[in-house]
């Protein structure tokens, strides 16, 4: 019995952790428990045989500055993979892109130094913010992907925004079904990153 407990403890400690680090999109604003994108990601990975734990570290309203304040608690999780989803609230507040970029650079650098691979979720803004600002904002994510050699997945390419039944009335947050579709889009990138760190599906 003691041997079994020891083996289970070792397995738990060796189970790779994926941290979804972000704002309300990650936390799952407006949807019930079990219907956030981290929940659906956990289920999808389980179905594919990946033995890993998905941690939801999303906080509604957080900016990139708030993310830097929370970063020590994220680093303490010793995750090998972090899905970084920030910037939307900065943009909605009209924060200069240069400031948002500086914070995202610091987040990525410190996560990588801490031993985590990073998937960066590229965000966008409503068109009424103007084509120049929106263009600079979107390009920021692509530039960061090149600079830090991280995978960038653009949320607007998931086919959720503007789709009937996939967005909440605020036009910003997905519905539960929308989050599920978002995971379908994210999943290939997550699987590639897991395999890059030596995590493969368990034999069946």
Number of C-alpha atoms within 10 A of each C-alpha: 6 7 8 9 10 11 12 12 11 11 12 13 10 11 13 20 18 26 25 23 24 27 25 21 23 24 21 25 20 16 16 10 10 12 17 26 27 28 19 21 23 18 15 16 18 15 11 13 14 21 20 18 18 21 18 18 20 23 19 14 16 18 24 25 18 15 23 15 10 15 15 12 10 19 18 9 12 17 20 19 23 28 24 25 25 30 31 24 19 19 21 13 10 11 13 13 19 12 13 21 18 12 20 24 16 13 20 22 14 16 23 18 11 15 13 21 23 26 23 24 22 25 22 20 20 12 11 8 13 10 12 9 17 19 14 14 24 17 16 19 23 18 13 19 20 11 10 13 12 17 22 21 21 17 18 15 12 16 13 22 19 13 11 9 14 21 19 18 10 8 12 16 21 28 23 24 17 24 27 22 19 23 20 16 18 21 15 11 14 21 16 14 20 20 12 11 13 8 16 15 16 10 6 5
